[in-house]
Amino acid sequence: MADFDYYLAQFVDIHGRPKAKLVPAKHKEMIFTSGAGFAGFAIAGMGMGPHGAEFMAIGDSGVIRPVPWMPGTAVVTCDGHVNGKPHALDSRVIAKKALADFRVVTGLEFFSGLEPEFFLLRKDDSGSYVVATDSESLDKPCYDFRHLSSVSAFLMELRAALDSAGIDVYQIDHEDANGQFEMNFTYADGLRTADNLTYFKMAAQAIAKKHGMLCSFMPKPFAERSGSGLHMHMSAGKEFGDNAFEDASDKRGLGLSTIAYQFLGGLMAHARGLTAIAAPCVNSYKRLVSRGSRSGATWAPVNIAYGNNNRTAFVRIPGGRLELRVPDAASNPYLLTAAIIHAGLDGISRKLDPGQPCNDNLYQLSQAELTSRGIARLPASLPGALDALQSDEVLTAGLGAAFVKEFCAIKYAECDELMLNVSPAEFRRYIDFF
């Protein structure tokens, strides 16, 4: 291990937001033994009071990475412990438990890949946030070279930071909305992918600030544009490169194995509760709509269906693996991984059949057509998704009843807070309407 002057003992709160303490190198061993101490009540979602034990962040010696934007510093990914035990409400602890359950039940490793989308913004002379790339006015800006090129210095510096951390970026593109980009990195086991995504967000936001920009992971910052997703690709195998979800003899022609269909059946069965974890803020549900984007598509699911390369579906099948399309850029990757695994394991244990694929444009089907095919809708609001999560016994048991109680309490409070605000659009619509 290289020598560093400082080490960040880092973990995430319930929102997936990185938290850390800066530890001088001469005290680094503390991180891996007793851990760095935090006041648990000061951390969102840990279910702790100001009168309780310390929350101790104990480092994973296998996940130590340089922090190029803080020279001489490394970040150590940590698990939360309280009273000498892994804390049941710590996101990474919850993910590790789910991955262990998957390993025990299937004898396989769970692999995932995440595709983070984000907006690059800057403040204009009035102090309002606008897209950072100049002259972004195209209705269909996706893959546009000119705007990709205009922020290439940021993108290349970010890619170099990820490379230094052992994260292999294989493509970068301008996405469907003005000022929106995506950077894809190679898939890995579920825990490492969540670690990678957390590091990615830390790097992207710090480096963007250096370049005079804000890197935003808000799911839907602009009403007339598509939102930022965090599509998750899933497979399983004995080792990296093996894919037990793939079967070339699949009679449905999607290249999926029996265990993949059963896992998919679990995702479908628990879709409504899963949405609370995958789309975890009020703004998330501005993204999960079928119309309103100037590009002609929102690229986000509204209905609980799957299909072969169908980007209007809850799950897309890009050949031999599953792509869950409901998660957005605000989701906590550890909680997302855990919830998906528990839903999928229920499908495997009950041998659930997801039904027939739908390869139609789901945005264009009428409610009568959807009903006749037995296609249900995803929750249209965060309260609806939270209600579904609370009533989902499988997800509650898998994630932990204490966690679900804490998560829902925080999120219901968020809903109440935002409902008290009258938006400018509401004011304009109703002030002289009635």
N, C-alpha and C positions, 0 to 999 in steps of 0.2 A: 504494500500500500504506500502510495506517495505521501510525502510529508506536507502537511498544511499547517497554517498558523491558527486557524479557527475551524471549528466543526459546528454545523447547525444540527441540533437534535430536533428533528422535524416529524410531525404527524398531521392529521387533518381533523377538523371538527365535523359535526354532523352534515354540514353543507358541502364538505369536500374542500374547504378553504384551508390552505397550509398554515400551520402554526409552528413556531420554533423558538428555541433559545440558542444564543451564540455562546459556544464554550471554547475557551482558549485551549490550544493543543495540549498543554501540560496537564489538563484535567480531562482529556478525551476518554480515558478508560472508565470514568464515571458513567458515561453514556451507555456503555455496554454491560455494566454491572448493576449498580443500584438504579441508574437512570437519572435523567434530568427532571427535576421536580417542578410541577405547575399547580396552581390553585384551580382545582377542577371546576369550581362554580363559575370561573371566569371564561370557561370554554363552552361554546354552544353545543348543547345536545349530549352532555356527558351524565346528566341526571344526578349531579352532585350539588351539595349545599356548601355555604361558606364556612360551615362548622365541621366538615368532614376531613377524611384523610387526603394526602397529596395524590395527585395524578402524576405517575412516574412514566416518562417516555424512555423506554429501553430500546437501544439501537439494534437493528438487524445488521450484523457484520458483513452480510453479503450484499448490502445495498448502500454503498458509500460512493458518492459521486462528486466530481469537481463542480464548482460554481463559478464559471468564467466571468460572470458579471460582478462577482465579489472576489477579486484576486486573492489567492492564498487561503481560500475557504472551500470546504467540502460539506455536503449535506448528507446526513445519516438518517435513513428512513427508520422510524420507530413504531413500536406497538405500545399502547397504553396499558399500564398496570395500576391497580389500586389494592393496597394491603397485600402486596406480594403476588397477586394473581392477575392474569389478563382481564382487562376491564370489559364487561359484557356489552357496553355501549360504545366501545371504540370501533370505528369503521373498519380498520384493517384487521382487528381481531375477529369481527363478524365475518369478513371475507375469508380469512384463513380457516375458520370453522366450516364454512360452506364448502370450500375446496377440499377439506379433509373428508367431509361427508360424501362428496362426489367420488373421491378416490376409493372410499370404503365400499360404496354401493356398486360402482361400475368397474373398479379395478383399473381405471383410466385417469389420465390427467386432463383437466379442462383447459382448453386454449382459447384465447380471445384476441381480437384486434379491434382497436378503437379508432374512429376517424373524426378527429376534432375539427369542427368548423368554428370560425371566429371572425369578428369584425375589427378592422383597423380604423380608428377614428381619431380626429383631432378637434380642438376647439377653434371656432371661427372668431371673428372680431367681436361678436356679440356674446361670446362665452358659451354658445350652443355647440353640441357635438355634431360634427358632420363627417362624412367619409374622408379618410386621409388621402386617398388617391384623387388627383385633380381631374376635373371634367368627367366624373362618373355619372353619366346620364343614360347609358344604354338600357333598353328594356330587357335585353338578354346579354348580360355582361359575362356569363360563365365562360371560363377558359380564355378570357381576353388577354392577349399578350401585352398590350400597352400598359394596362394597369398592374399586371403581374410584374412587369419590368420596373415600374415606378417605385415599388417597395422592395426591390430585390436585395438591397443592402440589409434591410431588416431580416428578410427571409433567409438569406445566406448566413448571417450571424447567428440566427436562431438554430439553423440546421447544424452549424459548427458546434454550438453549445450542446445540442443533443448528441452529436457524434462523440464528443468528449465524455459523455455520460454513458456511452455504450448503447445508445438508442439509434437504430438504423432507419433513417428517413429514406423512403423510396420514391415518393413523388409529392409535388407541391403544386397547387393550382388556385386560380381565382374561381370562386364559387358563384352560385346563382344570383346572389344579391350584390348590389353595389357596395364595394368596400369589404366584401366577405372573401375569406380564404380558407384553405384546408391544407393540412400537412399530415401525410400518412406515414406511419412507421411500422416496421415489421411486427407481426403478431408474436405472442409469447404465452407462457402459462398465465392463468388469470390474475394471479397476484402481481407478477412482474408487469403485466400490462397496466394494471391500476397504478402501480408505482411510477411507471413511465409517463402515464397521463398526468399525474400530479406534478412530476418534474417538468413536463412540457408546459403546463400552465404557469408554473413559477418562472420558467425561463422566458416564455412568450411575453408575459406582462412586464417583467423587468427590462427586457431588451427593447420592447416597444417604447417604454418610457424614455429610455436612452435616446431613441430616435424621434422623440417629440410626439409620440402617438399613444393612444390608449388601445390596448388589445382587450376587447370586450367579449366575454362569454355569456352575455345576456341572450336568452333564447330568441327574442323577437324585438329588436330595438326599433324597427321601422315597420309601420303598419302595412305599407304597400309592397313590402319585399318579403321574400322567404326568410325563414328563421334559421338558426344555427343548430344543426343536429350533432349527435355523438353516436353515430351508428356503430353497433357492436356486432362483429363477426365471431361466430362460435364454431368450435370443433372439439374433438376429443381424441386421445390416442395414448398409446403406451409411452411414447416419447415424442419429442419435437420432430415434425415431418410425417408422423403417422396420423392417419385420419379415419377413425372408426365411424365417423358420421357419413362417410362416402361409400356408395355402392353403385357401380356402373350398371348393374342389372335391375335397378329400380324400375318397376313397371309404370310408375307415374312419369318417368322420364326426367326426374329432377336430380338424379344421382345421389339420392339419400338412402341411408341404411335404416333398418328397423329401429335401432336405438335413437337415431336422429329424428325419425318421425314421432316417436314416443316423447322425446324431449320437447319437440315442437308442440305436441299435443298439450304438454304441461304449460308451455308459454301461452298458448291460446286460452287454456282453461283459467289461468290466473292473470290474464291480460289487464283487467281493470285494476286490480290491486297493484300489479307491477308498475302501472303508469304513475302511481304516486311517487315511486322511487325514481323512475326514469325521467319524469317531467315534474320536478319538485318545487316549482314556484308558480305564483299566479300568472306571471308572464308566459310560462310554458304553453298555456292553452290558447294563446294568440297564434302560436305556431301550428298547433294541431287542428288545422282547418283545411277545407278542400278548395277554397277560392280566395281571391284577393291579392295575389301576387302579380306584379306587372309582367313577370317573365312568362306567365301562363300556367305555372304549377307551383304548389307550395312544397312539394317533395316530402311531405310529412303525412303519416297515416292518420286516418279518422276512424277506420273500421277494423274489426278483428278478423283478418283474413291473411292468407299467405299465397304467394304465387312465384312462378318462375321468372326471375328478373323483373318482378313487378314492384316498381318504386312507389306505388300508391298503397301498398299493403303494409300491414303490421310487421310481417316478416317476409323478406325477399330471399329467394333461394338462388344464389349466384353459382350453383354447381358444387355439390358435395359439402356445403356448409350452410349455416343459417346466418342471416343478417337481420338483427332486430333494429327497426327503424324509428321506434318511438322515443328513445333517449335523446335528450337535448344537451347542449353545452353546459348547462347548470348542474347536471347530475353528478353525484358523488360516485366515482368509479368503483370504489370498494363496496358500497351498498348496492350499486347496480349489479355487480358481479354476484354478490351473495343472493340477492332476490331472484335473479335469473336462474341460478343453480338450484335453489329450492323449488322453484316452479317446475323446472325441467325434471328434477328427480321425482317429483310427484307424478309427472307424466310417465316416466320410466317404470315406477313402482306399480302404477295402475294400468300400464300398457295402453295409454290413451292414443286414439287415432285422431289426428287433426282434421280429418275430412278431406274433401277434394280441393285442390288448389284453384285459385281464382286468378286468371291472367287478363281479366278485363280492367279497364280504367275505372277504378272504384269511385273516383270523383264524379263520374258521369252517370252512375247507376242511381235510379230513384230509390226512395225509401221502400216502396213496394217491391222492387226487384231485390233489394238487399234482404228484406224480410223473407221473401220466397226462397232465398238461398240459405237462410239461417245465419246471415252475417250480422253480428251485433256491432254496436258502436263503442268506441273508447269513451271514457269520461270526458265531458266537455268542459270541466272546471276542476280546479284543485280540490275543493271540498268534496266533489263527487268521487274523485280518485282516493282521497283519504278515507271516505266512508267505505269504499270497496276494500281498501287495505285492512281496515280495522275488522271487517267481517270475514277476511280471508284467513281461515284457521291454519292453512299450510304455511303461508308467508309469515304469519304472526309467530308460529312455533319455530320456524327456521331462523328468522331474524332475532327472535327473542321478544317476549311480551313487554318487557321493560323498555326495550328499544322502541318498539312500535308505539307505545304510550307516549314516550318522550318525543319522538319524531312527529306524531300527529298533533300533540299539544303545541309544539313550536309552529307547525305549518298552519293549523287552524288559526292561531294568533296572527300569523302573517296575513291570512285571508281577511280576518276581521279588521286589521289595521288598514289594509289597502281599500277595503269596502267603504271606510269612513271618508276617503278622499273623493272629491268631485273633480273629475277630469275636465280639461277644457272642452273636449268633444261633447261630453255630457251637458255641460253648461250651454254650449252653442245650440245643441239639439232641443233642449227642453225649456230654456229660459222664457221663450215666448210661444211655446208649442201648444199648450193646453188652453 
